[in-house]
């Protein structure tokens, strides 16, 4: 894939809670033509997600989360999501165990990939 993408320029638009960049790149299409594209990336770092299964109730556990971008576009109710969090220098299993306690109120027994 590296031979299909050439970065022309990158500009940091914001570096507050996350890094927002504007990138101008050339992308080689399947037909061989090069196409200039402008893209924005929003980098918050790596994260982990888990979909816990409760065998006694035969169900997965989900969480309701307030998400401001959804709120300002008219979705007033919290979103229903899988439990997730940013790694914050933790390994994925440590991260997801912490998030499950915070978001779901559950201590996970076994975590499988």
Number of C-alpha atoms within 10 A of each C-alpha: 6 6 7 12 15 14 12 12 10 14 11 12 13 12 11 7 8 11 14 17 17 16 17 17 18 17 19 16 11 8 6 9 9 15 11 13 12 12 10 14 12 13 12 11 11 11 15 16 18 20 15 20 13 10 8 6 7 8 10 11 16 18 14 14 14 13 13 11 9 13 13 9 8 8 13 12 12 14 15 11 13 19 23 20 19 16 16 11 10 12 11 19 16 12 19 24 21 19 21 24 13 12 16 16 10 14 12 13 8 7 11 7 4
